[in-house]
Amino acid sequence: MVLTSVALIPVVLGVLGLIAAFGIYRVVLKYPEGSGKVAAIAELIHRGALVFIRREYTFLSIFVIVVAALIFFSDLGWRTAVAFLLGAGCSAAAGYIGMFTATRANVRTTTAAQESAAAALKVAFFGGSIMGLTVAAMGLLGLGLLYYFFGGDPTTSHVIHGFGMGASSVALFSRVGGGIFTKSADVGADLVGKIEAGIPEDDPRNPGVIADNVGDNVGDVAGMGSDIFESYCGSIIATIAIAATLSPVLIDQLAGGQQNQLMFLPLALASVGIVCSLIGIQLVSAMANKSPAVALRVGTIGATIIFIIAAFAVIHLVELSVNIWLAVLVGAVGGIVIGLVTEYYTGGPPVRKIAASGETGPATVMISGLAIGMQSVTVPVLVLSAIILISSELADIYGVGIAAVGMLATVGITMAIDAYGPVADNAGGIAEMAGLGEEVREITDTLDELGNTTAAIGKGFAIGAAALAALAIISAYIETVIHHVPEFTLQINDPLVLSGMFLGGIFPFLVSSMTMNAVGDAAFEMIHEIRRQFREIPGLLEGNAEPDTARCVDIATTAALKRMIPPGVLAVAAPVVVGFGLGPAALGGMLGGALLGCVLLALTMANAGGAWDNAKKYVEKGNLGGKGSDVHKAVVVGDTVGDPFKDTSGPSMNILINVMAIVSLVIAPLLGAPLLVLS
């Protein structure tokens, strides 16, 4: 146990972060929620989101209890089981709080849009900020407590790995389940509403629009929150694990022999990061009267710059090598670069190129979108390679872990800007369904378009962060196995390692196939239901009858819960089967193959999907014929394919690799026996 008050700082700041999030929630509640049709629609979205997440968490609780029991009765023991339960609980709580508050902020954003664009931006951003602060605060609180009791001693620090496994398991189910829900509703509503019936997006006559708006909250808020939460915690856990297994020579070079300082540093940086995130949130609020894009950019970059300065002060104060700060700097700057590249491909000239290709039909829209998605992989992967090379040169493998922490330390503001997107999207949907004026729709559409770009940037950032976090966890896995079995090596000319790499390459494609098929099958059911209602409910298309929106919500919920289980079980079981079946060398190869496949697929799908989405928005603003034109119909097809790309299959890659890596790290101490048999 670390008997020093300094070790309690992350816990204290975690509590303060939750208090700040609650304070912002109280501010949001002070804005009027409207009345009549606006309030009624918002309540349907709120209730639908709660129904889904309660049913999802019921399924998840069974899985969590079973896995916790297996850990408890294994050689890992009760401490790791408790850490696993704590990680799962913190991840679930962060997702639930973020989703609950987002469904209260959406209608207030709609109402604020009747006053001014600045007021609407402020409410939507505050709604996202609650999610961002909750993610950072729950991570600090949970990891801080575990570190206080177990982390200071290298012989017991492995207990913390269970927290990451719990967080990752919940994240995978939440992201996949939420993604299947939101995209089955979105695809069904778009194909039948826009293309077949020729009615606008979010038209109240469309039975699928409530389910579509519910999906924005359960997928892009709760799911994304759990996604970032597990990368955030994973990078901290991996860096602690690496520090616990460093050689005495390296400990002396980096910390003058003070191993505990290296182990605590990730939590110290994350503690500084949440304070910087709060400052960034205030910067956005202060600049709300300016351009929304400028305000959000100033908040993000401002928080990062302040963090870099503060990180230098912390590292200098505890007398660690300046090389560690340089590794932090590399990670933080790399995160910004990846975000800017994503912004270019999902909001710049490539978007207009895709839109223009719609003049020759949907086939060319698909070709240009896929080409841009594939091209968009280049710069982010080069940036990740540079981060790995530079940070490892500066501080060996510890540098890679601390670079990941640097990229994720200001997760409070990063997640706030990402979660702002679905709140703004919901606000526009409520305005359309309630029949509010063109001026209100113009404001919400502007915020929604910006939200598409911020969401795409968030996805790009999440992919980069997940890749670095996973690499750090894989490095920690290797160091942990070596710690238990000194003769262990991981060489590419070893047949076990090579076969493991090919095995690992299978999983990203298999899980992508599962999730894409899940969306397709669920959308198939949704389309038939929407068609049935248009056909059988008299006067529905004329606006003289009410659609059965609850039936569509139930279809999406049932489909998501049924189809999220196989990918989740596969991700958790694969490392166990390979690790104990073929040994730690094959498992190490498998993690390497899966990491590369996940990163490449995730970037391609996220950026292609984001570009298709904004190409549709570009046409809907009146360009190239505007709404209802042949070009519009072509880009709607592209957006429909892009929806599961960017919101279901792409994001699931981030969590897939982290789940596989953290499960491998947790079981690493048990893999010595298979290694000795194989050797």
C-alpha positions in Angstrom: 0.0 0.0 0.0 1.2 3.5 -0.8 1.0 5.3 2.5 1.2 8.8 1.1 -1.4 11.5 0.6 -0.1 12.1 -3.0 -1.5 8.7 -4.0 -5.0 9.9 -3.1 -4.8 12.9 -5.5 -6.4 10.9 -8.5 -9.2 9.8 -6.2 -9.9 13.3 -5.0 -9.8 14.7 -8.5 -12.0 11.9 -9.7 -14.6 12.9 -7.1 -14.2 16.6 -8.0 -14.7 15.7 -11.7 -18.0 14.0 -10.9 -19.0 17.0 -8.8 -18.2 19.3 -11.8 -20.1 17.1 -14.2 -23.1 17.3 -11.8 -22.8 21.0 -11.6 -22.8 21.3 -15.4 -25.9 19.1 -15.5 -27.6 21.4 -13.1 -26.8 24.3 -15.4 -28.2 22.4 -18.4 -31.5 21.8 -16.4 -31.9 25.5 -15.9 -32.5 26.0 -19.7 -36.2 25.6 -20.6 -37.1 22.2 -22.1 -40.1 23.6 -24.1 -43.6 22.3 -24.0 -46.2 20.6 -26.1 -45.0 18.5 -29.0 -41.3 19.4 -28.4 -41.4 18.0 -24.9 -43.5 15.0 -25.8 -41.0 13.9 -28.6 -38.0 14.4 -26.3 -39.7 12.3 -23.6 -40.2 9.4 -26.2 -36.4 9.6 -27.0 -35.4 9.7 -23.3 -37.7 6.7 -22.4 -36.6 4.7 -25.4 -32.9 5.2 -24.5 -33.5 4.1 -20.9 -35.4 1.0 -22.0 -32.6 -0.1 -24.3 -29.7 0.6 -21.9 -31.5 -1.2 -19.0 -32.1 -4.3 -21.0 -28.5 -4.1 -22.4 -27.1 -3.8 -18.9 -29.2 -6.7 -17.7 -27.5 -8.9 -20.3 -24.1 -7.5 -19.5 -24.5 -8.1 -15.7 -24.9 -11.8 -16.4 -21.7 -11.9 -18.5 -19.8 -9.8 -15.9 -20.8 -12.0 -13.0 -19.8 -15.2 -14.8 -16.4 -13.8 -15.8 -15.8 -12.4 -12.3 -16.6 -15.9 -10.9 -14.1 -17.5 -13.3 -11.4 -15.0 -12.3 -12.2 -15.5 -8.6 -11.8 -19.3 -8.7 -8.6 -19.1 -10.9 -5.1 -18.4 -9.7 -5.7 -14.7 -10.3 -7.7 -14.6 -7.1 -10.4 -12.4 -5.5 -8.4 -9.1 -5.8 -8.4 -9.3 -9.6 -12.1 -10.3 -9.6 -12.9 -7.2 -7.5 -10.9 -5.0 -9.9 -12.8 -6.6 -12.9 -16.1 -5.8 -11.3 -15.0 -2.2 -10.4 -13.9 -1.6 -14.0 -17.1 -3.0 -15.5 -19.2 -0.9 -13.0 -17.3 2.3 -13.7 -17.6 1.8 -17.5 -21.3 1.1 -17.3 -21.9 4.1 -15.0 -20.0 6.5 -17.3 -22.1 5.3 -20.3 -25.4 5.5 -18.4 -24.7 9.0 -17.0 -23.6 10.3 -20.3 -26.6 8.9 -22.1 -29.1 10.0 -19.5 -27.9 13.6 -19.5 -27.6 13.8 -23.3 -31.3 13.0 -23.6 -32.0 15.9 -21.2 -29.7 18.3 -23.1 -31.1 17.5 -26.6 -34.5 19.2 -26.2 -33.0 22.1 -24.3 -30.7 22.6 -27.3 -33.7 22.7 -29.6 -35.4 25.3 -27.4 -32.3 27.4 -27.0 -32.0 27.4 -30.8 -35.2 29.5 -30.9 -33.2 32.1 -28.9 -29.7 32.1 -30.7 -27.1 29.9 -32.2 -24.7 30.7 -29.3 -27.2 29.5 -26.7 -27.8 26.3 -28.6 -24.1 25.6 -28.9 -23.6 26.2 -25.2 -26.3 23.8 -24.2 -25.3 21.1 -26.6 -21.6 21.4 -25.6 -22.5 21.3 -21.9 -24.5 18.1 -22.6 -21.4 16.5 -24.1 -19.1 17.9 -21.4 -21.0 15.9 -18.8 -20.0 12.7 -20.7 -16.4 13.8 -21.1 -15.9 14.7 -17.4 -17.7 11.5 -16.3 -15.4 9.3 -18.4 -12.2 11.0 -17.0 -13.5 11.1 -13.4 -14.7 7.5 -13.2 -11.4 6.4 -14.6 -9.4 8.4 -12.1 -11.6 7.3 -9.2 -11.6 3.6 -10.0 -7.9 3.3 -10.9 -6.9 5.7 -8.2 -8.5 3.5 -5.5 -6.9 0.4 -6.9 -3.5 2.0 -7.2 -3.7 3.3 -3.6 -4.3 -0.3 -2.3 -2.3 -2.4 -4.8 -0.4 -0.3 -7.3 2.5 1.0 -5.4 4.0 -2.5 -5.0 5.3 -4.1 -8.2 4.4 -7.5 -6.8 0.6 -6.7 -6.5 0.2 -4.1 -9.3 -1.1 -6.8 -11.6 -4.4 -6.6 -9.7 -5.1 -3.4 -11.6 -5.2 -5.2 -14.9 -8.6 -6.7 -13.9 -10.0 -3.1 -14.0 -9.0 -2.7 -17.6 -10.5 -6.1 -18.5 -13.8 -5.2 -16.9 -13.9 -1.8 -18.6 -13.0 -3.3 -22.0 -15.6 -6.0 -21.8 -18.5 -3.6 -21.1 -17.2 -1.2 -23.7 -17.3 -3.9 -26.5 -20.8 -4.9 -25.7 -22.0 -1.3 -25.3 -20.3 -0.1 -28.5 -21.5 -3.1 -30.6 -25.0 -3.2 -29.2 -25.5 0.5 -29.4 -24.0 0.6 -32.9 -26.4 -2.1 -34.2 -29.3 -0.3 -32.6 -28.6 3.1 -34.0 -27.7 2.0 -37.5 -30.5 -0.5 -38.0 -32.9 2.4 -37.2 -31.0 4.9 -39.2 -30.7 2.8 -42.3 -34.4 1.7 -42.2 -35.7 5.2 -41.7 -33.5 6.7 -44.5 -34.2 4.0 -47.1 -37.9 3.9 -46.7 -38.4 7.6 -45.7 -36.1 9.5 -48.0 -35.8 7.2 -51.0 -39.1 5.3 -51.2 -41.6 7.8 -49.6 -39.7 10.9 -50.5 -40.2 12.6 -47.1 -37.5 14.6 -45.3 -35.1 13.2 -42.7 -36.6 13.2 -39.2 -40.1 13.6 -40.6 -42.7 12.8 -37.8 -44.6 10.6 -40.2 -41.7 8.1 -40.3 -42.1 5.4 -37.7 -38.4 4.9 -37.5 -37.3 8.4 -36.6 -37.7 8.0 -32.8 -35.6 4.8 -32.8 -33.0 6.7 -35.0 -32.8 9.5 -32.4 -32.7 7.0 -29.5 -29.8 5.3 -31.3 -27.7 8.5 -31.4 -27.7 8.4 -27.6 -27.2 4.7 -26.9 -24.6 4.3 -29.7 -22.7 7.6 -30.1 -22.9 8.8 -26.5 -23.1 5.7 -24.2 -21.2 3.4 -26.6 -18.5 6.0 -27.5 -18.1 6.9 -23.9 -17.4 3.3 -22.9 -15.0 3.1 -26.0 -12.9 6.1 -24.9 -13.1 5.1 -21.2 -11.4 1.7 -21.9 -8.7 3.2 -24.0 -8.1 5.9 -21.4 -7.9 3.4 -18.6 -6.0 0.9 -20.8 -3.2 3.3 -21.5 -2.8 4.1 -17.8 -2.9 0.5 -16.8 -0.4 -0.6 -19.4 2.1 2.1 -18.4 1.9 1.1 -14.8 2.4 -2.5 -15.8 5.4 -1.6 -18.0 6.9 0.5 -15.1 6.5 -2.4 -12.7 8.6 -4.7 -15.0 11.3 -2.3 -16.1 15.0 -3.3 -15.7 16.9 -1.6 -12.8 19.2 0.1 -15.4 16.2 1.7 -17.2 14.6 2.7 -13.9 17.9 4.4 -12.9 18.1 6.2 -16.2 14.5 7.5 -16.2 13.8 8.0 -12.5 17.1 7.8 -10.6 16.0 4.4 -9.2 12.6 5.6 -8.1 10.3 2.9 -9.6 7.2 4.1 -7.7 7.5 7.5 -9.4 7.3 5.9 -12.8 4.4 3.7 -11.8 2.4 6.7 -10.4 3.2 9.1 -13.2 0.3 8.0 -15.6 -2.2 8.7 -12.9 -0.5 12.0 -12.1 -0.7 13.1 -15.7 -4.4 12.0 -16.0 -5.1 14.0 -12.8 -3.6 17.1 -14.4 -5.5 16.3 -17.6 -8.9 16.5 -16.0 -8.1 19.9 -14.7 -7.0 21.0 -18.2 -10.2 19.6 -19.6 -12.2 21.7 -17.3 -10.3 24.8 -18.4 -10.9 23.8 -22.1 -14.7 23.5 -21.4 -14.6 27.0 -19.9 -12.8 28.3 -23.0 -15.5 26.9 -25.3 -18.2 28.4 -23.1 -16.5 31.8 -23.2 -16.2 31.7 -27.0 -19.7 30.4 -27.7 -20.6 33.8 -29.3 -17.9 33.2 -31.9 -18.0 30.7 -34.7 -19.0 27.2 -33.2 -16.1 25.6 -35.1 -13.6 28.1 -33.7 -14.9 27.8 -30.2 -14.6 24.0 -30.2 -11.1 24.1 -31.8 -9.9 26.7 -29.3 -11.2 24.5 -26.4 -9.5 21.4 -27.7 -6.1 22.8 -28.6 -6.1 25.2 -25.7 -6.6 22.3 -23.2 -3.8 20.3 -24.9 -1.3 23.2 -24.8 -2.1 23.8 -21.1 -1.7 20.1 -20.4 1.7 19.9 -22.1 3.0 22.8 -20.0 1.5 21.3 -16.8 3.0 17.8 -17.6 6.4 19.4 -17.9 5.9 20.9 -14.4 4.8 17.6 -12.9 7.7 15.6 -14.4 10.2 18.2 -13.4 8.8 18.3 -9.9 9.2 14.6 -9.3 12.7 14.7 -10.9 12.1 12.3 -13.7 14.0 12.4 -17.0 12.9 15.2 -19.5 12.8 12.4 -22.1 9.5 11.3 -20.5 8.0 14.7 -21.0 9.1 14.7 -24.6 7.3 11.3 -25.1 4.2 12.9 -23.5 4.6 15.8 -26.0 4.9 13.4 -28.9 1.7 11.6 -27.9 -0.3 14.8 -27.4 0.8 16.4 -30.6 0.2 13.1 -32.5 -3.4 13.0 -31.3 -4.0 16.5 -32.6 -2.5 15.7 -36.0 -4.6 12.5 -36.4 -7.7 14.6 -35.5 -6.8 17.3 -38.1 -6.2 14.6 -40.8 -9.6 13.0 -40.0 -11.2 16.5 -40.2 -9.7 17.0 -43.7 -11.0 13.7 -45.1 -14.5 14.0 -43.5 -15.1 17.7 -43.9 -12.8 19.0 -46.6 -12.4 18.6 -50.4 -12.8 14.8 -50.4 -16.4 15.3 -49.2 -17.2 17.6 -52.2 -15.5 15.1 -54.5 -17.8 12.3 -53.3 -20.9 14.5 -53.6 -19.9 15.4 -57.2 -19.6 11.8 -58.1 -23.3 11.4 -57.3 -24.0 13.0 -60.6 -23.3 9.6 -62.2 -25.2 7.6 -59.7 -24.7 5.7 -56.4 -22.1 3.3 -57.9 -19.5 6.1 -58.3 -20.4 7.5 -54.9 -19.5 4.1 -53.4 -16.2 3.9 -55.4 -15.0 7.4 -54.5 -16.0 7.0 -50.8 -14.1 3.7 -50.5 -11.1 5.1 -52.2 -11.0 8.1 -49.9 -11.4 5.9 -46.9 -8.5 3.7 -47.9 -6.3 6.8 -48.7 -7.1 8.3 -45.3 -5.2 5.5 -43.6 -1.8 6.8 -44.8 -1.1 9.8 -42.6 -2.5 8.5 -39.3 -0.5 5.3 -39.6 2.6 7.3 -40.4 1.9 9.5 -37.4 1.4 6.4 -35.2 4.7 4.9 -36.5 6.5 8.2 -35.7 5.1 8.3 -32.2 6.2 4.7 -31.6 9.7 5.3 -32.9 10.3 8.6 -31.2 8.8 7.8 -27.8 10.6 4.4 -27.6 13.9 6.1 -28.5 13.3 8.7 -25.8 12.2 6.3 -23.0 12.2 2.8 -24.3 8.9 0.9 -24.2 7.8 3.0 -21.2 7.8 6.0 -23.6 5.2 4.3 -25.8 2.9 3.9 -22.9 3.4 7.4 -21.6 2.8 8.8 -25.1 -0.6 7.0 -25.1 -1.4 8.6 -21.7 -0.4 12.0 -23.2 -2.8 11.6 -26.1 -5.6 10.6 -23.8 -5.0 12.7 -20.7 -7.4 15.5 -21.9 -10.1 13.0 -22.6 -12.6 15.2 -20.7 -12.6 17.9 -23.5 -12.1 15.4 -26.3 -15.0 13.3 -25.3 -17.1 16.5 -24.6 -16.7 17.6 -28.2 -17.4 14.1 -29.6 -20.6 13.7 -27.5 -21.7 17.2 -28.5 -22.4 15.8 -32.0 -25.3 13.4 -31.1 -26.8 16.0 -28.8 -26.9 18.5 -31.7 -28.2 15.8 -34.1 -31.0 15.0 -31.7 -31.9 18.7 -31.3 -32.3 19.0 -35.1 -34.4 15.8 -35.2 -36.7 17.2 -32.4 -37.0 20.5 -34.3 -38.0 18.7 -37.5 -40.5 16.4 -35.8 -42.1 19.3 -33.9 -42.4 21.4 -37.0 -40.4 24.4 -35.7 -39.6 27.2 -38.1 -36.8 27.4 -40.7 -34.7 29.7 -38.6 -34.5 27.1 -35.8 -33.8 24.3 -38.3 -31.0 26.4 -39.9 -29.3 26.8 -36.5 -29.7 23.1 -35.5 -28.6 21.9 -39.0 -25.4 24.1 -38.7 -24.7 22.6 -35.3 -25.5 19.1 -36.6 -23.1 19.4 -39.6 -20.4 20.6 -37.3 -21.3 17.7 -35.0 -20.7 15.2 -37.8 -17.2 16.6 -38.3 -16.5 16.6 -34.5 -17.8 13.1 -34.3 -15.5 12.0 -37.1 -12.5 13.7 -35.5 -13.5 11.9 -32.2 -13.5 8.6 -34.0 -10.1 9.3 -35.6 -8.7 10.3 -32.2 -10.3 7.2 -30.7 -8.6 4.9 -33.2 -5.2 6.5 -32.7 -5.6 6.4 -29.0 -6.8 2.8 -29.0 -3.9 1.7 -31.2 -1.3 3.3 -28.9 -3.1 2.0 -25.8 -3.3 -1.5 -27.3 0.4 -1.4 -28.2 1.3 -0.4 -24.7 -0.8 -3.2 -23.3 0.8 -5.7 -25.7 4.2 -4.5 -24.6 3.1 -4.9 -20.9 1.9 -8.4 -21.8 5.4 -9.3 -23.2 7.2 -7.8 -20.2 4.9 -9.6 -17.8 5.5 -13.0 -19.5 9.3 -12.4 -19.5 9.0 -11.4 -15.8 7.6 -14.9 -15.0 9.6 -16.8 -17.7 12.9 -15.1 -18.4 13.7 -17.2 -21.4 10.6 -16.1 -23.3 11.2 -14.4 -26.7 8.9 -13.1 -29.4 10.6 -13.5 -32.8 9.0 -13.1 -36.2 10.7 -16.2 -37.6 9.2 -18.4 -35.0 6.4 -20.5 -36.6 4.2 -20.0 -33.5 4.5 -16.3 -33.8 3.8 -16.2 -37.5 0.8 -18.5 -37.3 -0.4 -16.3 -34.4 -0.1 -13.2 -36.6 -2.3 -14.7 -39.3 -4.8 -15.9 -36.7 -4.9 -12.3 -35.3 -5.5 -10.9 -38.8 -8.7 -13.0 -39.0 -10.5 -11.3 -36.1 -10.9 -7.7 -37.3 -12.5 -9.0 -40.6 -14.7 -11.6 -38.8 -16.0 -9.1 -36.2 -16.6 -6.5 -38.9 -18.6 -9.1 -40.9 -20.6 -10.0 -37.8 -21.5 -6.4 -37.0 -22.2 -5.4 -40.7 -24.5 -8.4 -41.0 -26.2 -7.6 -37.7 -27.0 -4.1 -39.0 -28.2 -5.5 -42.3 -30.4 -8.1 -40.7 -31.9 -5.6 -38.2 -32.4 -3.0 -40.9 -34.2 -5.6 -43.0 -36.7 -6.1 -40.1 -37.0 -2.3 -39.6 -37.6 -1.6 -43.3 -40.4 -4.2 -43.4 -42.0 -2.7 -40.3 -41.9 0.9 -41.6 -43.3 -0.2 -45.0 -46.1 -2.1 -43.1 -47.0 1.0 -41.1 -47.1 3.2 -44.2 -49.2 0.6 -45.9 -51.6 -0.3 -43.1 -52.1 2.8 -41.0 -54.7 5.0 -42.8 -53.6 8.6 -43.3 -50.0 8.1 -42.0 -48.3 9.5 -45.1 -50.7 12.3 -45.3 -49.9 13.3 -41.7 -53.4 12.5 -40.3 -52.3 9.5 -38.1 -49.6 8.7 -35.6 -46.9 6.1 -36.3 -46.2 3.2 -33.9 -42.7 4.3 -32.9 -42.5 2.0 -29.9 -42.6 -1.0 -32.2 -39.5 0.2 -34.1 -37.6 0.9 -30.9 -38.4 -2.7 -29.8 -37.2 -4.2 -33.1 -33.9 -2.3 -32.9 -33.4 -3.2 -29.2 -34.1 -6.9 -29.7 -31.8 -7.1 -32.7 -29.0 -5.3 -30.9 -29.1 -7.4 -27.8 -29.3 -10.7 -29.7 -26.5 -9.9 -32.1 -24.0 -8.1 -29.8 -23.2 -11.4 -27.9 -21.1 -13.4 -30.5 -18.5 -10.6 -31.1 -18.1 -9.9 -27.4 -17.6 -13.6 -26.5 -15.2 -14.1 -29.4 -13.0 -11.1 -28.3 -12.8 -12.3 -24.7 -12.4 -16.1 -25.5 -9.8 -15.9 -28.3 -6.8 -14.9 -26.2 -7.6 -17.5 -23.6 -8.0 -20.3 -26.2 -4.8 -19.3 -28.1 -2.8 -18.5 -25.0 -3.4 -21.8 -23.3 -3.7 -23.8 -26.5 -0.7 -22.6 -28.4 1.3 -20.7 -25.8 2.3 -17.0 -25.1 4.4 -16.7 -28.3 1.4 -17.5 -30.5 -0.7 -15.2 -28.4 1.8 -12.4 -28.8 1.8 -12.9 -32.6 -2.0 -12.9 -32.6 -2.1 -9.6 -30.8 0.3 -8.1 -33.3 -1.7 -9.3 -36.3 -5.0 -8.2 -34.8 -3.6 -4.7 -33.9 -2.6 -4.0 -37.5 -5.8 -5.3 -39.0 -8.0 -3.4 -36.5 -6.2 0.0 -37.0 -6.3 -0.2 -40.8 -9.9 -1.4 -41.0 -11.1 1.1 -38.3 -9.5 4.1 -40.1 -10.9 3.1 -43.5 -14.4 2.5 -42.3 -14.6 5.5 -40.0 -13.3 8.0 -42.5 -15.2 6.6 -45.5 -18.4 6.6 -43.4 -17.9 10.2 -42.2 -17.1 11.4 -45.7 -20.3 9.8 -47.2 -22.3 11.3 -44.4 -21.1 14.8 -44.9 -21.4 14.4 -48.7 -25.1 13.9 -48.2 -25.2 16.9 -45.9 -23.4 19.0 -48.6 -26.0 18.1 -51.2 -28.9 18.7 -48.7 -27.7 22.3 -48.2 -28.7 23.0 -51.8 -25.6 22.0 -53.8 -25.7 19.8 -56.9 -29.5 19.9 -57.1 -30.3 19.7 -53.4 -32.8 17.5 -51.6 -34.9 15.2 -53.8 -32.5 15.3 -56.8 -30.9 12.3 -58.3 -27.6 13.3 -56.8 -29.3 13.4 -53.4 -30.6 9.9 -53.8 -27.2 8.7 -54.8 -25.4 10.2 -51.8 -28.1 8.9 -49.5 -27.2 5.4 -50.7 -23.5 6.1 -49.9 -24.5 7.4 -46.4 -26.6 4.4 -45.8 -23.6 2.1 -46.4 -21.4 4.4 -44.5 -23.6 4.4 -41.4 -22.6 0.9 -40.1 -19.0 1.6 -41.3 -18.5 4.6 -39.1 -20.8 3.9 -36.2 -20.8 0.1 -35.8 -18.0 -1.9 -37.4 -15.3 0.8 -37.4 -15.6 1.7 -33.7 -15.8 -1.9 -32.7 -12.3 -2.4 -34.0 -10.9 0.0 -31.3 -12.4 -2.0 -28.5 -11.7 -5.4 -30.1 -8.0 -5.0 -30.0 -8.0 -3.5 -26.5 -10.2 -6.3 -25.2 -7.9 -9.0 -26.7 -4.8 -7.2 -25.4 -6.1 -6.6 -21.8 -7.4 -10.2 -21.5 -3.9 -11.4 -22.6 -2.3 -9.1 -20.0 -4.6 -10.4 -17.2 -3.8 -14.1 -18.0 -0.1 -13.5 -18.7 1.0 -14.7 -15.2 -0.7 -18.0 -15.9 1.0 -18.7 -19.2 4.3 -20.0 -17.9 3.3 -23.7 -18.0 2.3 -23.8 -21.7 5.5 -22.0 -22.6 7.6 -24.6 -20.8 5.8 -27.5 -22.5 6.3 -26.0 -26.0 9.9 -25.1 -25.4 
